[in-house]
């Protein structure tokens, strides 16, 4: 497989996302994104894993892989914060004597006003 090609079938949504990743990761660099080289250490045991993941998600480009890894970690972070907010909302609703059905009804009323 050459740089930029996907091993996934072209009709799969994963292949489309994979191609989009390649374009998204490299478009910024090609469009004049300022860059700075930063070194980091990888243990010998982790090097094959890094290479495999770089091939899979960065098309062999470690910078593209790192950008995608950072994006994914931000997604995980947002999901964690959302779960905390949901837990807070459930706790506050319970303290106020409100049920899930009460919340659904409030949402329905708000949406019907649109």
Beta strands, then each sheet from edge to edge (+ up, - down):
end
